[in-house]
Structures are given as structure tokens and as C-alpha cells.
Amino acid sequence: MVKREVVGAHYGLRDWLAQRITAVVMAIYTLLLVLALVRVPAIDFWHWQALWKLPVMRYATVLFLLSVYYHAWIGVRDIFMDYIKDPGLRLTLYVIVIGALVCYAVWSVQILWSL
Amino acid sequence: MTKPRPKHLNLLQIRLPLPGVISIMHRAFGATLFLAIPLLLYAMQLSLESPQSFDGLKSVLAHPLVKVISLGLVWAYLHHFCAGIRYLALDLDYGTDLGPARASAKAVVAVSLALTLLIGVWIW
């Protein structure tokens, strides 16, 4: 007997789940960030910078931003899948979006660790 | 046997129910937020680089047009956030009946608009 798989490439469930896990990470971070911002005594440069220098802030923010980029990739890819019919154009757009998101990730770390 | 399915894809004539409206807004705002990422990262960088760049950013953000754009992005984020929470609930089988689904769609619009208004009042 040949065991046949009649469904697609199998990344659907993984991406569906990743989209939801990253969403929960981002939602929790958003609520905690609002709490943190409310507790800052004054929004001037030194208080602002001190807040983002905290290691917990750096790591939480990097986790948040990486979640954003992965979430954005799945979302934007789904939009392209729905509306861009030409495979060549779609592939080009995928490459551009992935390139941009990788650059954003490097840039994010650079911003937070150059303080 | 295949029956011809009714098709009515004239976007100007389709009357989308509210859950459908917030769904397409979720997508459109998601795309908007994606496009805004470089701007937001740049703003973040300016705010943290030096007191001079911090003040520079502050004066740019004080411009009325920039305030309107920022508030638009805030609305996009809040709508995407609230609608996203609704989808998570639907995934867990909460509120999947027609009545509750329509009510929660209304709540998404109301809560995201109310919070946007609140932040709008705060930044003006």
C-alpha cells in the first residue's frame, strides 16, 4: 500500500499557530508597556532612555519586535497569496518583504543595544 | 452534479455584515501597520539617540498633520488588536453564534474608536 498524503505543503497549521502565539506575545507586551509608560515619572529624554536601557525592557522589546516581524510576514504573505496571481511577481514581492523584515530585525537590535 | 453557484462579486453592491467589515479592516490595517514599521523604527531611533534628536522628534510630532497620521496609526493598531482578540476568542469557540459574533464585532469597533478618541484628546 502506498501511503498518500492528499493535503498540501504542511506549513499551514504551523503558520496558523505561529500567527496566534505571536499575537498573544504582542498583546501581553502592549499591555505591560502601557503600564510601564504610565509609571514613568516624566517623559523627558533621560527618563525615556533610562527606561529602554533596562535589560528586561530590551529583551522584552526584542521578543515583541521579532513577533511583529514574523506575524507581519505571515499576514503579508497571505495577502499576496490572495491577490497576486502571477507567480513571478508574487515571489519577487516575497523576497522584498523577507529582506525588509530581516533588515528591520537587525535595525531593532541595533537601536536597543546602542544605548 | 454541479450546480452553478450564485456569484455576486461587485464590491460596490455587496452589503457586507459588520463582522465582514471589521475583517477586511483587520487586513487593511495590518498591511498599513506593516508599511509603517520603518517609520516607527526611525522614530524610536531618534527618540533614544540623543537629547537633540529627541527634541527634534518631539517638534515633528507636534505638527498637526503628523498628529493626524499618528492617530491614524494608533487607530490601526487598536483595531487590529481588538479584532485580533476577537479572533482568538472565536478560535477557542467563544461567541461563534450569529448574535454574539455580531455583538463582539460592534464591541471591536466601539472599543477601538473610544480608545483612539481618548488618545486623540490626550495628544491634543
gemmi code that builds the backbone of each chain (N, CA, C; Angstrom):
import gemmi

chains = {
    "A": [
        ("MET", (0.831, -1.207, 0.000), (0.000, 0.000, 0.000), (0.870, 1.264, 0.000)),
        ("VAL", (0.534, 2.144, -0.883), (1.246, 3.426, -0.899), (0.490, 4.399, 0.003)),
        ("LYS", (1.224, 4.958, 0.944), (0.574, 5.919, 1.829), (0.622, 7.290, 1.173)),
        ("ARG", (-0.557, 7.770, 0.824), (-0.577, 9.044, 0.100), (-1.020, 10.184, 1.000)),
        ("GLU", (-0.304, 11.257, 0.887), (-0.717, 12.492, 1.567), (-1.466, 13.341, 0.549)),
        ("VAL", (-2.732, 13.603, 0.835), (-3.504, 14.335, -0.158), (-3.616, 15.827, 0.164)),
        ("VAL", (-2.942, 16.240, 1.220), (-3.002, 17.673, 1.538), (-1.696, 18.353, 1.165)),
        ("GLY", (-1.689, 19.659, 1.332), (-0.624, 20.494, 0.786), (0.732, 20.393, 1.450)),
        ("ALA", (1.396, 21.523, 1.579), (2.807, 21.537, 1.958), (3.015, 21.458, 3.477)),
        ("HIS", (1.936, 21.432, 4.239), (2.002, 21.233, 5.685), (2.542, 22.409, 6.487)),
        ("TYR", (2.696, 23.562, 5.880), (3.117, 24.690, 6.706), (1.917, 25.482, 7.215)),
        ("GLY", (0.718, 25.066, 6.757), (-0.487, 25.820, 7.120), (-0.753, 25.850, 8.614)),
        ("LEU", (-0.765, 24.684, 9.246), (-1.076, 24.630, 10.676), (0.000, 25.328, 11.491)),
        ("ARG", (1.256, 25.118, 11.101), (2.366, 25.732, 11.829), (2.247, 27.261, 11.784)),
        ("ASP", (1.958, 27.791, 10.601), (1.841, 29.241, 10.459), (0.607, 29.777, 11.172)),
        ("TRP", (-0.471, 29.032, 11.085), (-1.711, 29.420, 11.775), (-1.431, 29.565, 13.275)),
        ("LEU", (-0.711, 28.560, 13.816), (-0.389, 28.573, 15.241), (0.597, 29.699, 15.564)),
        ("ALA", (1.618, 29.858, 14.720), (2.616, 30.910, 14.946), (1.945, 32.287, 14.940)),
        ("GLN", (0.977, 32.472, 14.046), (0.281, 33.753, 13.971), (-0.421, 34.059, 15.293)),
        ("ARG", (-0.964, 33.017, 15.931), (-1.695, 33.216, 17.186), (-0.755, 33.368, 18.381)),
        ("ILE", (0.322, 32.590, 18.388), (1.267, 32.708, 19.507), (1.940, 34.085, 19.486)),
        ("THR", (2.372, 34.530, 18.294), (2.985, 35.858, 18.215), (1.968, 36.934, 18.603)),
        ("ALA", (0.701, 36.718, 18.246), (-0.340, 37.690, 18.611), (-0.459, 37.807, 20.129)),
        ("VAL", (-0.425, 36.671, 20.824), (-0.548, 36.698, 22.290), (0.668, 37.399, 22.904)),
        ("VAL", (1.866, 37.094, 22.377), (3.077, 37.763, 22.862), (2.956, 39.277, 22.708)),
        ("MET", (2.512, 39.715, 21.540), (2.398, 41.151, 21.266), (1.342, 41.806, 22.147)),
        ("ALA", (0.225, 41.095, 22.379), (-0.848, 41.663, 23.198), (-0.371, 41.860, 24.638)),
        ("ILE", (0.308, 40.840, 25.179), (0.801, 40.943, 26.559), (1.829, 42.071, 26.662)),
        ("TYR", (2.756, 42.125, 25.700), (3.775, 43.183, 25.713), (3.114, 44.557, 25.674)),
        ("THR", (2.097, 44.713, 24.811), (1.429, 46.006, 24.677), (0.847, 46.463, 26.014)),
        ("LEU", (0.175, 45.543, 26.705), (-0.439, 45.909, 27.988), (0.640, 46.260, 29.020)),
        ("LEU", (1.722, 45.461, 29.071), (2.799, 45.739, 30.028), (3.495, 47.058, 29.702)),
        ("LEU", (3.664, 47.354, 28.405), (4.315, 48.606, 28.005), (3.486, 49.812, 28.448)),
        ("VAL", (2.159, 49.707, 28.280), (1.294, 50.805, 28.716), (1.465, 51.022, 30.221)),
        ("LEU", (1.483, 49.926, 30.986), (1.694, 50.039, 32.435), (3.043, 50.699, 32.742)),
        ("ALA", (4.094, 50.285, 32.025), (5.433, 50.833, 32.257), (5.465, 52.322, 31.930)),
        ("LEU", (4.800, 52.710, 30.838), (4.825, 54.116, 30.418), (4.064, 55.003, 31.392)),
        ("VAL", (2.975, 54.460, 31.945), (2.195, 55.238, 32.899), (3.016, 55.521, 34.165)),
        ("ARG", (3.938, 54.597, 34.492), (4.719, 54.735, 35.717), (5.973, 55.603, 35.562)),
        ("VAL", (6.310, 55.960, 34.304), (7.481, 56.836, 34.119), (7.161, 58.208, 34.715)),
        ("PRO", (8.050, 58.726, 35.600), (7.736, 59.983, 36.283), (7.568, 61.157, 35.316)),
        ("ALA", (8.419, 61.243, 34.284), (8.270, 62.330, 33.325), (8.828, 61.846, 31.998)),
        ("ILE", (8.175, 62.243, 30.905), (8.698, 61.822, 29.603), (9.684, 62.894, 29.121)),
        ("ASP", (10.907, 62.852, 29.627), (11.973, 63.645, 29.018), (13.022, 62.654, 28.529)),
        ("PHE", (14.045, 63.190, 27.848), (14.992, 62.291, 27.208), (15.633, 61.316, 28.188)),
        ("TRP", (16.084, 61.778, 29.351), (16.861, 60.924, 30.255), (15.999, 59.826, 30.882)),
        ("HIS", (14.783, 60.181, 31.297), (13.877, 59.149, 31.814), (13.541, 58.127, 30.736)),
        ("TRP", (13.303, 58.656, 29.538), (12.927, 57.808, 28.388), (14.048, 56.825, 28.073)),
        ("GLN", (15.296, 57.339, 27.993), (16.421, 56.475, 27.664), (16.673, 55.452, 28.773)),
        ("ALA", (16.549, 55.918, 30.034), (16.786, 55.016, 31.172), (15.818, 53.837, 31.137)),
        ("LEU", (14.564, 54.149, 30.747), (13.555, 53.087, 30.675), (13.975, 51.998, 29.677)),
        ("TRP", (14.467, 52.429, 28.506), (14.785, 51.465, 27.445), (16.144, 50.809, 27.645)),
        ("LYS", (16.922, 51.336, 28.604), (18.212, 50.716, 28.905), (18.053, 49.508, 29.828)),
        ("LEU", (16.927, 49.424, 30.515), (16.710, 48.285, 31.418), (16.790, 46.987, 30.623)),
        ("PRO", (17.572, 46.003, 31.115), (17.684, 44.746, 30.369), (16.327, 44.100, 30.095)),
        ("VAL", (15.421, 44.122, 31.083), (14.122, 43.487, 30.896), (13.370, 44.147, 29.740)),
        ("MET", (13.536, 45.468, 29.631), (12.879, 46.219, 28.563), (13.471, 45.837, 27.206)),
        ("ARG", (14.811, 45.766, 27.154), (15.477, 45.393, 25.902), (15.021, 44.023, 25.415)),
        ("TYR", (15.094, 43.046, 26.309), (14.784, 41.683, 25.869), (13.307, 41.533, 25.539)),
        ("ALA", (12.441, 42.133, 26.374), (11.004, 42.041, 26.098), (10.685, 42.704, 24.762)),
        ("THR", (11.333, 43.848, 24.502), (11.044, 44.580, 23.267), (11.548, 43.819, 22.042)),
        ("VAL", (12.733, 43.206, 22.163), (13.237, 42.418, 21.036), (12.318, 41.228, 20.768)),
        ("LEU", (11.858, 40.584, 21.838), (10.917, 39.473, 21.675), (9.645, 39.957, 20.976)),
        ("PHE", (9.150, 41.127, 21.439), (7.953, 41.720, 20.829), (8.189, 42.001, 19.345)),
        ("LEU", (9.313, 42.655, 19.034), (9.547, 43.057, 17.644), (9.748, 41.840, 16.728)),
        ("LEU", (10.439, 40.821, 17.231), (10.586, 39.619, 16.409), (9.223, 38.981, 16.161)),
        ("SER", (8.349, 39.025, 17.188), (6.974, 38.535, 16.999), (6.259, 39.350, 15.941)),
        ("VAL", (6.449, 40.673, 15.992), (5.829, 41.551, 14.990), (6.275, 41.149, 13.591)),
        ("TYR", (7.585, 40.916, 13.424), (8.098, 40.660, 12.076), (7.621, 39.309, 11.541)),
        ("TYR", (7.582, 38.309, 12.406), (7.106, 37.005, 11.967), (5.612, 37.057, 11.637)),
        ("HIS", (4.868, 37.737, 12.515), (3.429, 37.925, 12.338), (3.163, 38.692, 11.031)),
        ("ALA", (3.962, 39.728, 10.800), (3.793, 40.548, 9.589), (4.092, 39.707, 8.348)),
        ("TRP", (5.115, 38.864, 8.434), (5.446, 38.021, 7.282), (4.267, 37.123, 6.907)),
        ("ILE", (3.691, 36.433, 7.889), (2.577, 35.530, 7.585), (1.393, 36.323, 7.027)),
        ("GLY", (1.102, 37.463, 7.655), (-0.036, 38.274, 7.221), (0.144, 38.806, 5.818)),
        ("VAL", (1.319, 39.382, 5.551), (1.556, 39.979, 4.231), (1.608, 38.879, 3.162)),
        ("ARG", (2.217, 37.741, 3.508), (2.270, 36.638, 2.557), (0.851, 36.168, 2.192)),
        ("ASP", (-0.031, 36.096, 3.202), (-1.416, 35.688, 2.930), (-2.113, 36.679, 2.009)),
        ("ILE", (-1.846, 37.971, 2.221), (-2.450, 38.987, 1.354), (-1.965, 38.797, -0.082)),
        ("PHE", (-0.654, 38.592, -0.249), (-0.110, 38.373, -1.599), (-0.686, 37.105, -2.225)),
        ("MET", (-0.803, 36.037, -1.413), (-1.371, 34.788, -1.925), (-2.776, 35.013, -2.464)),
        ("ASP", (-3.542, 35.895, -1.794), (-4.930, 36.111, -2.193), (-5.057, 36.964, -3.437)),
        ("TYR", (-4.191, 37.978, -3.591), (-4.440, 38.966, -4.641), (-3.440, 38.950, -5.777)),
        ("ILE", (-2.239, 38.431, -5.557), (-1.231, 38.469, -6.633), (-1.234, 37.114, -7.338)),
        ("LYS", (-1.768, 37.103, -8.564), (-1.936, 35.834, -9.264), (-0.657, 35.385, -9.967)),
        ("ASP", (0.178, 36.337, -10.382), (1.365, 35.992, -11.162), (2.470, 35.457, -10.248)),
        ("PRO", (2.894, 34.178, -10.464), (3.859, 33.572, -9.535), (5.188, 34.319, -9.462)),
        ("GLY", (5.663, 34.836, -10.607), (6.948, 35.542, -10.622), (6.895, 36.811, -9.789)),
        ("LEU", (5.829, 37.571, -9.993), (5.657, 38.812, -9.240), (5.508, 38.515, -7.747)),
        ("ARG", (4.731, 37.440, -7.455), (4.497, 37.085, -6.056), (5.810, 36.713, -5.376)),
        ("LEU", (6.626, 35.927, -6.060), (7.909, 35.520, -5.498), (8.804, 36.738, -5.260)),
        ("THR", (8.789, 37.659, -6.230), (9.585, 38.885, -6.076), (9.148, 39.654, -4.832)),
        ("LEU", (7.834, 39.772, -4.659), (7.316, 40.503, -3.503), (7.690, 39.790, -2.197)),
        ("TYR", (7.610, 38.447, -2.205), (8.014, 37.688, -1.015), (9.455, 38.026, -0.633)),
        ("VAL", (10.323, 38.001, -1.645), (11.744, 38.239, -1.382), (11.956, 39.644, -0.808)),
        ("ILE", (11.255, 40.625, -1.389), (11.389, 42.000, -0.904), (10.934, 42.104, 0.551)),
        ("VAL", (9.777, 41.473, 0.848), (9.235, 41.570, 2.215), (10.160, 40.870, 3.212)),
        ("ILE", (10.643, 39.685, 2.855), (11.548, 38.979, 3.768), (12.815, 39.799, 3.993)),
        ("GLY", (13.359, 40.336, 2.898), (14.554, 41.173, 3.009), (14.326, 42.346, 3.942)),
        ("ALA", (13.198, 43.025, 3.749), (12.883, 44.185, 4.586), (12.767, 43.768, 6.049)),
        ("LEU", (12.067, 42.673, 6.309), (11.833, 42.260, 7.700), (13.144, 41.856, 8.386)),
        ("VAL", (14.036, 41.192, 7.646), (15.332, 40.826, 8.227), (16.117, 42.096, 8.581)),
        ("CYS", (16.083, 43.088, 7.662), (16.748, 44.369, 7.951), (16.141, 45.037, 9.177)),
        ("TYR", (14.821, 45.014, 9.278), (14.165, 45.628, 10.443), (14.619, 44.946, 11.729)),
        ("ALA", (14.757, 43.624, 11.688), (15.157, 42.886, 12.885), (16.558, 43.308, 13.325)),
        ("VAL", (17.491, 43.397, 12.366), (18.855, 43.820, 12.698), (18.838, 45.247, 13.237)),
        ("TRP", (18.094, 46.101, 12.560), (17.986, 47.508, 12.955), (17.429, 47.632, 14.386)),
        ("SER", (16.418, 46.819, 14.695), (15.806, 46.866, 16.032), (16.833, 46.577, 17.113)),
        ("VAL", (17.628, 45.525, 16.890), (18.644, 45.149, 17.886), (19.677, 46.269, 18.007)),
        ("GLN", (20.030, 46.833, 16.850), (20.988, 47.935, 16.826), (20.489, 49.124, 17.657)),
        ("ILE", (19.225, 49.480, 17.480), (18.669, 50.617, 18.217), (18.733, 50.352, 19.717)),
        ("LEU", (18.306, 49.159, 20.109), (18.180, 48.894, 21.548), (19.526, 48.662, 22.216)),
        ("TRP", (20.516, 48.153, 21.473), (21.805, 47.850, 22.113), (22.862, 48.934, 21.896)),
        ("SER", (22.486, 50.015, 21.219), (23.472, 51.086, 21.057), (23.262, 52.189, 22.095)),
        ("LEU", (22.351, 51.929, 23.032), (22.062, 52.955, 24.055), (23.216, 53.094, 25.031)),
    ],
    "B": [
        ("MET", (-23.140, 16.026, -9.777), (-23.804, 17.145, -10.447), (-23.358, 18.472, -9.851)),
        ("THR", (-22.997, 19.394, -10.702), (-22.572, 20.697, -10.167), (-23.625, 21.743, -10.478)),
        ("LYS", (-24.020, 22.404, -9.428), (-24.974, 23.492, -9.626), (-24.199, 24.793, -9.784)),
        ("PRO", (-24.617, 25.644, -10.694), (-23.941, 26.947, -10.795), (-24.185, 27.737, -9.499)),
        ("ARG", (-23.097, 28.123, -8.865), (-23.257, 28.833, -7.604), (-23.538, 30.313, -7.852)),
        ("PRO", (-24.376, 30.897, -7.032), (-24.649, 32.325, -7.239), (-23.382, 33.142, -6.953)),
        ("LYS", (-23.043, 34.008, -7.864), (-21.866, 34.854, -7.672), (-22.308, 36.300, -7.699)),
        ("HIS", (-21.821, 37.044, -6.746), (-22.154, 38.457, -6.738), (-20.966, 39.188, -6.178)),
        ("LEU", (-20.005, 39.460, -7.046), (-18.736, 39.982, -6.552), (-18.532, 41.453, -6.893)),
        ("ASN", (-19.632, 42.168, -7.171), (-19.491, 43.604, -7.378), (-19.292, 44.271, -6.020)),
        ("LEU", (-18.055, 44.754, -5.805), (-17.712, 45.282, -4.472), (-18.583, 46.466, -4.075)),
        ("LEU", (-19.137, 47.164, -5.085), (-19.953, 48.327, -4.750), (-21.369, 47.914, -4.367)),
        ("GLN", (-21.732, 46.656, -4.696), (-23.098, 46.230, -4.395), (-23.185, 45.232, -3.248)),
        ("ILE", (-22.047, 44.605, -2.918), (-22.062, 43.660, -1.805), (-22.365, 44.413, -0.517)),
        ("ARG", (-23.302, 43.890, 0.239), (-23.553, 44.520, 1.543), (-22.982, 43.595, 2.608)),
        ("LEU", (-21.755, 43.943, 3.015), (-21.012, 43.116, 3.950), (-21.560, 43.340, 5.359)),
        ("PRO", (-21.831, 42.276, 6.119), (-22.247, 42.479, 7.504), (-21.054, 42.985, 8.333)),
        ("LEU", (-21.342, 43.542, 9.512), (-20.291, 44.176, 10.324), (-19.092, 43.259, 10.595)),
        ("PRO", (-19.310, 41.967, 10.920), (-18.126, 41.112, 11.118), (-17.249, 41.049, 9.872)),
        ("GLY", (-17.864, 41.134, 8.695), (-17.102, 41.148, 7.454), (-16.333, 42.454, 7.297)),
        ("VAL", (-16.985, 43.553, 7.702), (-16.333, 44.865, 7.604), (-15.100, 44.918, 8.504)),
        ("ILE", (-15.241, 44.454, 9.756), (-14.072, 44.539, 10.635), (-12.994, 43.547, 10.193)),
        ("SER", (-13.402, 42.489, 9.495), (-12.421, 41.531, 8.996), (-11.535, 42.156, 7.910)),
        ("ILE", (-12.170, 42.852, 6.958), (-11.370, 43.463, 5.887), (-10.554, 44.631, 6.453)),
        ("MET", (-11.109, 45.305, 7.475), (-10.333, 46.378, 8.116), (-9.120, 45.796, 8.838)),
        ("HIS", (-9.296, 44.617, 9.430), (-8.189, 43.940, 10.107), (-7.050, 43.717, 9.119)),
        ("ARG", (-7.412, 43.290, 7.925), (-6.410, 43.044, 6.883), (-5.781, 44.351, 6.406)),
        ("ALA", (-6.629, 45.334, 6.102), (-6.118, 46.606, 5.572), (-5.218, 47.299, 6.605)),
        ("PHE", (-5.653, 47.300, 7.854), (-4.846, 47.945, 8.894), (-3.570, 47.152, 9.167)),
        ("GLY", (-3.645, 45.836, 9.048), (-2.442, 45.023, 9.200), (-1.407, 45.423, 8.157)),
        ("ALA", (-1.868, 45.582, 6.907), (-0.965, 45.999, 5.831), (-0.415, 47.396, 6.112)),
        ("THR", (-1.300, 48.292, 6.605), (-0.865, 49.651, 6.945), (0.235, 49.630, 8.002)),
        ("LEU", (0.022, 48.828, 9.034), (0.999, 48.750, 10.123), (2.329, 48.205, 9.613)),
        ("PHE", (2.255, 47.222, 8.705), (3.482, 46.680, 8.116), (4.260, 47.787, 7.407)),
        ("LEU", (3.517, 48.605, 6.623), (4.185, 49.670, 5.877), (4.750, 50.744, 6.813)),
        ("ALA", (4.169, 50.863, 8.005), (4.604, 51.909, 8.944), (5.833, 51.487, 9.748)),
        ("ILE", (6.220, 50.206, 9.693), (7.322, 49.723, 10.539), (8.594, 50.579, 10.405)),
        ("PRO", (9.079, 50.857, 9.175), (10.325, 51.629, 9.105), (10.203, 53.018, 9.724)),
        ("LEU", (9.041, 53.663, 9.532), (8.833, 54.983, 10.138), (8.905, 54.898, 11.662)),
        ("LEU", (8.248, 53.879, 12.209), (8.201, 53.746, 13.671), (9.585, 53.425, 14.230)),
        ("LEU", (10.331, 52.564, 13.515), (11.688, 52.249, 13.975), (12.562, 53.501, 13.934)),
        ("TYR", (12.406, 54.294, 12.879), (13.195, 55.515, 12.761), (12.852, 56.473, 13.904)),
        ("ALA", (11.568, 56.595, 14.213), (11.142, 57.455, 15.324), (11.737, 56.950, 16.638)),
        ("MET", (11.718, 55.641, 16.802), (12.283, 55.032, 18.012), (13.771, 55.379, 18.132)),
        ("GLN", (14.471, 55.250, 17.011), (15.899, 55.548, 16.996), (16.154, 57.012, 17.376)),
        ("LEU", (15.387, 57.932, 16.770), (15.563, 59.354, 17.072), (15.287, 59.648, 18.539)),
        ("SER", (14.270, 58.982, 19.080), (13.877, 59.270, 20.467), (14.957, 58.819, 21.452)),
        ("LEU", (15.797, 57.866, 21.059), (16.766, 57.297, 22.008), (18.205, 57.734, 21.746)),
        ("GLU", (18.469, 58.354, 20.598), (19.849, 58.644, 20.210), (20.494, 59.705, 21.097)),
        ("SER", (19.896, 60.875, 21.153), (20.491, 61.990, 21.902), (19.388, 62.953, 22.303)),
        ("PRO", (19.641, 63.814, 23.281), (18.621, 64.805, 23.660), (18.208, 65.662, 22.469)),
        ("GLN", (19.170, 65.948, 21.558), (18.856, 66.787, 20.387), (17.861, 66.072, 19.457)),
        ("SER", (18.159, 64.781, 19.154), (17.261, 64.070, 18.242), (15.901, 63.842, 18.902)),
        ("PHE", (15.918, 63.664, 20.237), (14.661, 63.511, 20.992), (13.795, 64.761, 20.809)),
        ("ASP", (14.420, 65.946, 20.988), (13.673, 67.196, 20.844), (13.227, 67.409, 19.400)),
        ("GLY", (14.080, 67.003, 18.467), (13.724, 67.124, 17.059), (12.483, 66.309, 16.740)),
        ("LEU", (12.462, 65.071, 17.212), (11.308, 64.195, 17.002), (10.064, 64.796, 17.638)),
        ("LYS", (10.252, 65.349, 18.841), (9.133, 65.931, 19.575), (8.490, 67.074, 18.789)),
        ("SER", (9.337, 67.899, 18.158), (8.768, 69.025, 17.412), (8.100, 68.534, 16.128)),
        ("VAL", (8.637, 67.461, 15.520), (7.961, 66.895, 14.342), (6.594, 66.343, 14.732)),
        ("LEU", (6.560, 65.639, 15.881), (5.301, 65.027, 16.333), (4.271, 66.074, 16.744)),
        ("ALA", (4.722, 67.306, 16.983), (3.785, 68.356, 17.393), (3.043, 68.941, 16.194)),
        ("HIS", (3.535, 68.675, 14.986), (2.877, 69.181, 13.781), (1.492, 68.544, 13.626)),
        ("PRO", (0.456, 69.362, 13.367), (-0.920, 68.831, 13.314), (-1.083, 67.656, 12.340)),
        ("LEU", (-0.463, 67.765, 11.154), (-0.603, 66.696, 10.169), (0.014, 65.392, 10.684)),
        ("VAL", (1.178, 65.526, 11.335), (1.845, 64.348, 11.893), (0.983, 63.754, 13.011)),
        ("LYS", (0.330, 64.629, 13.770), (-0.566, 64.140, 14.831), (-1.714, 63.322, 14.241)),
        ("VAL", (-2.280, 63.820, 13.138), (-3.391, 63.098, 12.492), (-2.911, 61.728, 12.011)),
        ("ILE", (-1.717, 61.697, 11.369), (-1.184, 60.427, 10.871), (-0.906, 59.468, 12.034)),
        ("SER", (-0.309, 60.003, 13.108), (-0.019, 59.157, 14.274), (-1.296, 58.579, 14.854)),
        ("LEU", (-2.326, 59.438, 14.926), (-3.589, 58.961, 15.498), (-4.208, 57.894, 14.588)),
        ("GLY", (-4.030, 58.057, 13.283), (-4.490, 57.035, 12.340), (-3.802, 55.701, 12.601)),
        ("LEU", (-2.488, 55.755, 12.854), (-1.743, 54.525, 13.139), (-2.174, 53.926, 14.473)),
        ("VAL", (-2.463, 54.808, 15.445), (-2.962, 54.327, 16.740), (-4.279, 53.586, 16.545)),
        ("TRP", (-5.147, 54.165, 15.724), (-6.436, 53.518, 15.443), (-6.206, 52.165, 14.769)),
        ("ALA", (-5.296, 52.147, 13.781), (-4.990, 50.889, 13.084), (-4.520, 49.827, 14.086)),
        ("TYR", (-3.621, 50.248, 14.993), (-3.090, 49.287, 15.973), (-4.204, 48.790, 16.894)),
        ("LEU", (-5.007, 49.737, 17.400), (-6.057, 49.355, 18.351), (-7.114, 48.471, 17.700)),
        ("HIS", (-7.457, 48.810, 16.441), (-8.447, 47.982, 15.749), (-7.903, 46.568, 15.516)),
        ("HIS", (-6.655, 46.510, 15.054), (-6.034, 45.210, 14.787), (-5.921, 44.400, 16.077)),
        ("PHE", (-5.617, 45.115, 17.168), (-5.506, 44.489, 18.497), (-6.867, 43.910, 18.929)),
        ("CYS", (-7.894, 44.757, 18.916), (-9.218, 44.327, 19.404), (-9.811, 43.228, 18.514)),
        ("ALA", (-9.713, 43.424, 17.191), (-10.248, 42.401, 16.287), (-9.463, 41.100, 16.452)),
        ("GLY", (-8.154, 41.222, 16.699), (-7.324, 40.035, 16.904), (-7.739, 39.255, 18.133)),
        ("ILE", (-8.032, 39.981, 19.226), (-8.517, 39.316, 20.448), (-9.824, 38.577, 20.153)),
        ("ARG", (-10.672, 39.234, 19.333), (-11.952, 38.607, 18.970), (-11.714, 37.311, 18.199)),
        ("TYR", (-10.745, 37.333, 17.278), (-10.477, 36.116, 16.506), (-9.923, 35.005, 17.394)),
        ("LEU", (-9.090, 35.388, 18.379), (-8.571, 34.373, 19.305), (-9.725, 33.723, 20.066)),
        ("ALA", (-10.695, 34.564, 20.494), (-11.856, 34.030, 21.202), (-12.669, 33.105, 20.287)),
        ("LEU", (-12.859, 33.540, 19.040), (-13.615, 32.707, 18.095), (-12.913, 31.372, 17.864)),
        ("ASP", (-11.564, 31.423, 17.804), (-10.788, 30.178, 17.630), (-11.031, 29.214, 18.775)),
        ("LEU", (-11.253, 29.776, 19.973), (-11.490, 28.937, 21.152), (-12.977, 28.631, 21.319)),
        ("ASP", (-13.749, 28.935, 20.260), (-15.178, 28.610, 20.236), (-16.040, 29.485, 21.131)),
        ("TYR", (-15.510, 30.651, 21.512), (-16.353, 31.587, 22.252), (-17.017, 32.550, 21.274)),
        ("GLY", (-18.339, 32.710, 21.428), (-19.043, 33.729, 20.650), (-19.162, 33.433, 19.170)),
        ("THR", (-19.306, 32.157, 18.815), (-19.387, 31.828, 17.387), (-20.812, 31.871, 16.845)),
        ("ASP", (-21.816, 31.997, 17.720), (-23.185, 32.115, 17.226), (-23.386, 33.494, 16.593)),
        ("LEU", (-24.408, 33.581, 15.729), (-24.598, 34.808, 14.960), (-24.751, 36.038, 15.859)),
        ("GLY", (-25.612, 35.930, 16.877), (-25.872, 37.073, 17.754), (-24.609, 37.582, 18.434)),
        ("PRO", (-23.957, 36.717, 19.229), (-22.719, 37.140, 19.902), (-21.622, 37.594, 18.937)),
        ("ALA", (-21.530, 36.947, 17.768), (-20.490, 37.330, 16.804), (-20.724, 38.754, 16.309)),
        ("ARG", (-21.993, 39.108, 16.078), (-22.293, 40.480, 15.640), (-22.052, 41.459, 16.780)),
        ("ALA", (-22.419, 41.049, 17.990), (-22.234, 41.939, 19.145), (-20.749, 42.201, 19.383)),
        ("SER", (-19.921, 41.143, 19.282), (-18.499, 41.344, 19.539), (-17.856, 42.176, 18.424)),
        ("ALA", (-18.394, 42.073, 17.194), (-17.885, 42.924, 16.110), (-18.164, 44.394, 16.423)),
        ("LYS", (-19.379, 44.657, 16.957), (-19.713, 46.026, 17.370), (-18.779, 46.498, 18.470)),
        ("ALA", (-18.493, 45.588, 19.413), (-17.614, 45.941, 20.534), (-16.222, 46.299, 20.034)),
        ("VAL", (-15.728, 45.558, 19.029), (-14.398, 45.848, 18.464), (-14.358, 47.280, 17.926)),
        ("VAL", (-15.395, 47.642, 17.143), (-15.445, 48.993, 16.581), (-15.519, 50.024, 17.703)),
        ("ALA", (-16.411, 49.781, 18.678), (-16.652, 50.757, 19.748), (-15.404, 50.945, 20.604)),
        ("VAL", (-14.808, 49.837, 21.050), (-13.664, 49.934, 21.962), (-12.465, 50.576, 21.264)),
        ("SER", (-12.196, 50.156, 20.020), (-11.010, 50.718, 19.354), (-11.216, 52.196, 19.041)),
        ("LEU", (-12.436, 52.588, 18.667), (-12.692, 54.006, 18.412), (-12.636, 54.830, 19.692)),
        ("ALA", (-13.190, 54.283, 20.779), (-13.201, 55.020, 22.049), (-11.779, 55.254, 22.545)),
        ("LEU", (-10.943, 54.210, 22.487), (-9.554, 54.352, 22.948), (-8.777, 55.315, 22.043)),
        ("THR", (-9.051, 55.256, 20.727), (-8.389, 56.180, 19.803), (-8.761, 57.620, 20.138)),
        ("LEU", (-10.062, 57.832, 20.412), (-10.553, 59.164, 20.773), (-9.854, 59.657, 22.036)),
        ("LEU", (-9.744, 58.762, 23.007), (-9.102, 59.094, 24.281), (-7.656, 59.539, 24.054)),
        ("ILE", (-6.937, 58.765, 23.234), (-5.528, 59.110, 22.957), (-5.464, 60.394, 22.140)),
        ("GLY", (-6.440, 60.586, 21.246), (-6.510, 61.822, 20.477), (-6.658, 63.043, 21.375)),
        ("VAL", (-7.530, 62.941, 22.344), (-7.723, 64.035, 23.304), (-6.423, 64.277, 24.069)),
        ("TRP", (-5.741, 63.179, 24.418), (-4.505, 63.284, 25.210), (-3.383, 63.957, 24.416)),
        ("ILE", (-3.250, 63.631, 23.104), (-2.143, 64.236, 22.352), (-2.469, 65.651, 21.871)),
        ("TRP", (-3.735, 66.093, 21.974), (-4.033, 67.457, 21.560), (-4.121, 68.441, 22.697)),
    ],
}
model = gemmi.Model(1)
for chain_id, residues in chains.items():
    chain = gemmi.Chain(chain_id)
    for i, (resn, *xyz) in enumerate(residues, 1):
        res = gemmi.Residue()
        res.name, res.seqid = resn, gemmi.SeqId(i, " ")
        for name, pos in zip(("N", "CA", "C"), xyz):
            atom = gemmi.Atom()
            atom.name, atom.element = name, gemmi.Element(name[0])
            atom.pos, atom.b_iso = gemmi.Position(*pos), 0.0
            res.add_atom(atom)
        chain.add_residue(res)
    model.add_chain(chain)
structure = gemmi.Structure()
structure.add_model(model)
structure.setup_entities()
